[in-house]
Amino acid sequence: MKKVKSGAEVLENLDGKKTVRAGLITNPTAVTAELRPTYDILKEKFTLAAMFSPEHGVRGDAQAGAEITEYVDSVTGITVYSTYGRGKETAAAAMRELDCVFFDIADIGSRYYTYQYTMTEAMQNCAAAGIPFVVLDRPPVIGCFAEGNILDVKYSSFVGKYATAARTGLTIGEFAKYINESEKIGCDLTVVPCENVRRDMYFEETGLPFVLPSPNIPTVDAALVYVGTCLFEGTNLSEGRGTTKPFELFGAPWMRCRDVIEKIGKQDGCLLRETYFTPQFSKHAGTLCAGLQLHVTDRAAFRPFDVGVRLVHTIRELHPEFEYRSFIKNLFGSDELCADNFDCERYLAGLEAPLAEYKRNIAPYFLYE
């Protein structure tokens, strides 16, 4: 098999220009196969004048939702501006002082993940200022397979902004191309593609080192199940934050695990195991939870979104203690999951036609076979 190269590694072999004042939106995933940071590459080829932080920070040192303030990076001496939270306007103003902005962050391919919206907001800022925007593409983490429901834009938020599938089926570079066109952003966009990537690749097949995309996605399987079990964020169950298996573990002190396993039945491509865990932070921190661990046994057969919806529905039916949080409609991209008469199997069967249309819409923006 030919060696897979990320967009950053392709950039190493392209010419730069030191008179160009560049900015970089980045995090710890922006490294080469030898773990050389992308900011080092840009410093050699351009004048790297600013860096921009997404959720979790440039160094991955902030937990979900944590505010990040403007600061000087101790390694590079470059000022870092936060594009997440209250620092957005300051970051946008800093971008307008640059000649171009680069984006290099590994996305996991799920609609709920905030990095893709950090990118598109930056594209909008650059479009308004007439500044070129360059995406250094990254290989897929969980393959480029579209799956799940299509977001109703009435529920647009930073955990789901556009009418995309729950599992987007796109690399971050393809997502940029698709949204730039479909949302008429009008950005002067360049995507530097990866080399030797296939759409059906999981990250282990790339031969590249896996760097945590965010603090609670420690493995490829965590990224895969996240497409479904992230929905527990919108409930009063723990989604396993504060454990060693976030998103693969979920539960609550009051959950009756065996009843859930019996009612939901066998699911394709995975097994459910009764377990117990004590989260060290987030929901139910310091409290013993009864829960389940989701073990993926066959990635090709496993449908994380379908399994996630069935789990949420089943646990809701069996437990009077179950509650939704206010943002569940934004996370799910619809109000249907909250309906008292929600018919789970009918709902999932009804996703086939809109998903097929979505697949047709995104196909022209594919960079890889």
C-alpha positions in Angstrom: 0.0 0.0 0.0 1.2 3.5 -0.8 2.0 5.8 2.0 -0.8 8.1 3.1 0.1 11.7 3.4 -2.0 14.4 5.0 -2.5 17.8 3.4 0.1 19.2 5.8 2.7 16.7 4.5 1.8 17.6 0.9 2.3 21.3 1.8 5.9 20.5 2.9 6.8 19.9 -0.7 5.1 23.1 -2.0 6.6 26.6 -2.3 5.9 29.3 0.2 6.5 33.0 0.4 8.0 34.7 3.6 6.3 38.0 2.8 2.9 36.4 3.3 1.4 37.0 6.8 -0.4 33.7 7.5 -2.7 32.6 10.3 -3.3 29.0 11.3 -6.4 27.5 13.0 -5.1 24.4 14.6 -5.0 21.8 17.4 -2.7 18.9 18.4 -3.9 16.7 15.5 -2.1 19.0 13.1 1.1 17.0 12.7 2.9 15.0 10.1 3.7 11.3 10.1 6.9 12.2 12.1 4.8 14.2 14.5 6.1 17.5 13.2 3.6 20.3 13.9 2.0 22.1 11.0 2.9 25.4 12.6 6.6 24.5 12.1 6.0 24.0 8.4 4.2 27.3 8.0 6.9 29.1 10.0 9.4 27.9 7.4 7.4 28.9 4.3 5.5 32.0 5.4 5.4 34.5 8.2 3.2 32.8 10.7 1.6 35.9 12.4 -1.2 34.4 14.4 -2.8 31.1 15.5 -6.4 30.4 16.3 -7.9 28.0 18.8 -11.0 25.8 18.3 -12.9 24.2 21.2 -10.4 22.3 23.5 -7.5 24.7 22.6 -4.5 24.7 20.3 -2.8 22.3 22.7 -5.9 20.2 23.5 -5.7 21.3 27.1 -9.3 22.5 27.6 -12.4 20.4 28.3 -15.6 20.5 26.4 -17.3 24.0 26.5 -14.4 25.6 28.4 -13.7 29.3 27.6 -10.3 30.0 26.0 -8.8 33.5 26.3 -6.3 35.2 24.0 -2.7 34.4 25.0 0.9 34.0 23.8 1.8 30.4 23.0 4.8 29.4 25.1 6.3 27.2 22.4 6.1 29.5 19.3 5.8 32.9 20.9 2.8 33.5 18.6 -0.4 35.1 19.8 -3.4 32.6 20.0 -6.9 33.9 19.5 -10.0 31.8 20.5 -12.5 31.1 17.8 -14.7 29.3 20.3 -16.9 31.3 22.7 -16.6 34.9 23.6 -13.3 35.5 21.8 -14.8 35.0 18.3 -15.0 38.7 17.5 -11.4 39.4 18.5 -10.3 36.3 16.4 -12.2 37.6 13.4 -10.6 41.0 13.7 -7.1 39.4 13.9 -7.9 37.3 10.7 -8.7 40.5 8.8 -5.1 41.7 9.4 -3.6 38.6 7.6 -2.9 37.7 4.0 -4.3 34.2 4.2 -5.6 31.8 6.8 -4.8 28.1 7.0 -6.9 25.4 8.7 -5.4 22.1 9.9 -7.5 20.1 12.3 -8.6 16.4 12.1 -12.3 16.1 12.1 -14.0 12.8 13.1 -16.8 13.0 10.5 -19.8 13.6 12.9 -22.2 16.5 12.6 -22.1 17.3 16.4 -18.3 18.0 16.3 -17.6 21.7 16.6 -14.4 22.0 14.6 -16.2 22.0 11.2 -18.2 25.0 12.3 -15.1 26.8 13.6 -13.8 26.3 10.0 -16.9 27.5 8.2 -17.2 30.6 10.4 -13.6 31.4 9.6 -14.4 30.9 5.9 -17.2 33.5 6.3 -14.9 35.9 8.0 -12.3 35.5 5.3 -14.9 35.8 2.5 -16.1 39.1 4.0 -12.5 40.4 4.1 -11.4 39.0 0.7 -8.7 36.8 2.3 -7.8 33.4 0.9 -8.6 30.4 3.0 -6.6 27.1 2.8 -7.7 23.8 4.3 -5.0 21.2 4.7 -7.1 18.0 4.4 -6.9 15.1 6.9 -7.6 11.4 6.3 -11.0 10.1 7.5 -11.1 8.7 11.1 -14.2 6.6 10.7 -14.4 6.3 6.9 -16.5 8.5 4.7 -19.9 6.8 5.1 -23.0 9.0 5.3 -25.5 7.9 7.9 -28.3 9.0 10.1 -30.8 11.9 9.9 -30.5 15.2 8.1 -30.5 18.2 10.4 -33.6 20.5 10.2 -32.1 24.0 10.0 -34.7 25.2 12.5 -32.5 23.6 15.1 -29.2 24.9 13.8 -26.5 25.4 16.4 -22.8 25.0 17.0 -23.4 21.2 17.5 -25.1 21.0 14.1 -25.3 24.0 11.8 -26.2 22.8 8.3 -28.5 20.2 6.7 -25.9 17.5 6.9 -26.2 13.8 8.0 -25.3 12.8 11.5 -22.3 10.9 10.0 -21.3 13.4 7.4 -19.5 11.1 4.9 -17.0 13.8 4.2 -13.4 14.7 5.1 -12.9 18.1 6.5 -11.6 19.4 3.2 -14.6 18.0 1.3 -16.9 19.5 4.0 -15.4 22.9 3.3 -15.9 22.6 -0.4 -19.5 21.4 0.0 -20.6 24.1 2.5 -18.8 26.9 0.6 -20.9 26.0 -2.4 -24.2 24.9 -0.9 -24.3 27.8 1.7 -23.0 30.3 -0.9 -20.2 31.5 1.5 -18.2 32.7 -1.4 -14.8 32.0 0.2 -11.6 32.1 -1.9 -11.0 28.4 -0.9 -8.2 26.1 -1.6 -8.1 22.5 -0.3 -4.8 20.7 -0.2 -5.8 17.1 -0.6 -4.2 14.1 1.1 -2.4 11.5 -0.9 -3.3 7.8 -1.2 -6.5 8.1 0.8 -9.6 6.0 0.2 -13.1 6.9 1.3 -13.6 3.6 3.1 -10.5 4.0 5.2 -10.5 3.9 9.0 -7.7 5.7 10.6 -5.7 2.7 11.6 -5.3 1.9 7.9 -3.5 5.2 7.1 -0.3 4.2 9.0 -0.3 7.6 10.6 -0.1 8.2 14.4 -3.5 8.7 16.0 -3.6 11.9 18.0 -6.7 12.5 20.2 -8.9 14.9 18.2 -10.4 16.0 21.5 -9.9 15.0 25.1 -12.9 12.5 25.1 -12.2 10.8 21.8 -9.3 8.6 22.8 -9.7 5.9 20.1 -11.1 5.3 16.6 -13.9 3.2 18.1 -14.8 6.1 20.4 -15.1 8.3 17.4 -17.3 5.7 15.6 -19.8 5.1 18.5 -19.9 8.9 19.1 -22.2 9.2 16.0 -24.8 7.5 18.1 -23.9 7.8 21.8 -23.2 11.5 21.6 -27.0 11.8 21.9 -26.7 10.9 25.6 -25.2 14.4 26.0 -28.7 15.7 25.6 -30.0 13.5 28.4 -29.4 13.1 32.2 -27.3 10.0 31.6 -23.5 10.1 31.7 -22.0 9.6 28.2 -18.9 8.3 29.9 -17.0 11.6 30.2 -14.7 11.3 33.2 -14.0 7.7 32.4 -11.3 5.9 30.3 -14.0 4.9 27.8 -16.0 8.0 26.9 -19.0 7.4 24.6 -18.3 3.7 24.7 -19.7 3.7 28.3 -23.0 5.3 29.2 -25.4 5.0 32.1 -26.8 6.5 35.3 -27.1 5.5 39.0 -30.7 4.4 38.4 -30.3 2.5 35.1 -31.6 -1.0 34.9 -29.0 -2.4 32.5 -30.3 -5.9 32.0 -33.8 -4.7 31.2 -32.3 -2.4 28.5 -30.3 -5.2 26.9 -33.3 -7.5 26.9 -35.7 -5.0 25.4 -33.4 -3.6 22.7 -32.3 -7.0 21.5 -29.3 -7.9 19.3 -27.9 -5.0 17.3 -25.8 -5.6 14.1 -22.1 -5.1 14.4 -21.9 -4.6 18.2 -22.5 -6.1 21.6 -23.8 -4.5 24.8 -22.4 -5.4 28.1 -23.6 -4.5 31.6 -21.0 -2.6 33.5 -20.5 -0.1 36.3 -18.4 3.1 36.3 -17.8 6.2 38.4 -17.2 9.4 36.3 -14.5 11.6 37.6 -16.1 14.8 36.1 -19.2 15.9 34.2 -22.6 14.3 34.8 -22.8 12.1 37.9 -19.2 12.9 38.8 -18.1 10.8 41.8 -21.2 8.7 41.8 -21.3 5.0 40.9 -23.3 4.5 37.7 -25.0 1.4 36.3 -24.4 1.3 32.6 -23.6 -0.4 29.4 -20.4 -0.6 27.3 -20.9 -0.7 23.6 -18.4 -3.1 22.0 -18.0 -2.7 18.2 -17.5 -6.2 16.6 -18.0 -5.5 12.9 -17.6 -1.9 11.7 -19.0 -2.7 8.3 -22.3 -3.9 9.8 -22.5 -1.4 12.7 -24.8 1.6 12.3 -23.9 3.9 15.2 -26.7 6.4 14.7 -29.4 3.8 14.5 -28.1 2.0 17.6 -27.8 5.3 19.5 -31.4 6.3 18.7 -32.6 2.9 19.8 -30.7 3.0 23.0 -32.0 6.5 23.9 -35.6 5.5 23.1 -35.3 2.2 25.0 -33.8 3.7 28.1 -36.4 6.5 28.0 -39.3 3.9 27.8 -38.0 1.9 30.7 -37.0 4.6 33.2 -39.3 7.3 34.7 -36.1 9.0 35.9 -35.0 9.7 32.3 -34.9 13.3 31.3 -33.9 15.2 28.1 -31.8 18.3 28.4 -32.9 21.5 26.7 -30.4 21.3 23.8 -31.4 17.7 22.7 -33.3 19.1 19.7 -30.2 21.0 18.5 -28.0 17.9 19.0 -30.5 15.6 17.2 -31.3 18.2 14.6 -35.0 17.6 15.0 -37.8 17.6 17.7 -39.0 14.1 16.7 -36.9 12.2 19.3 -38.7 14.1 22.1 -42.2 13.3 21.0 -44.3 11.2 23.4 -45.5 9.0 20.5 -42.0 8.6 18.9 -42.0 5.4 16.8 -38.3 4.5 16.7 -38.2 1.9 13.9 -40.6 3.9 11.7 -38.5 7.0 12.2 -35.2 5.1 11.3 -36.8 3.5 8.2 -38.0 7.0 7.1 -34.4 8.3 6.9 -33.5 6.3 3.8 -34.9 8.6 1.2 -33.5 11.9 2.6 -30.1 10.3 3.2 -30.0 9.1 -0.4 -30.7 12.7 -1.6 -28.0 14.0 0.7 -25.5 11.4 -0.7 -26.2 12.7 -4.2 -25.7 16.3 -3.2 -22.3 15.7 -1.6 -20.9 13.4 -4.3 -19.6 16.2 -6.6 -17.3 17.4 -3.8 -15.5 14.1 -3.2 -11.7 14.3 -3.4 -11.1 10.6 -3.1 -12.4 7.3 -4.5 
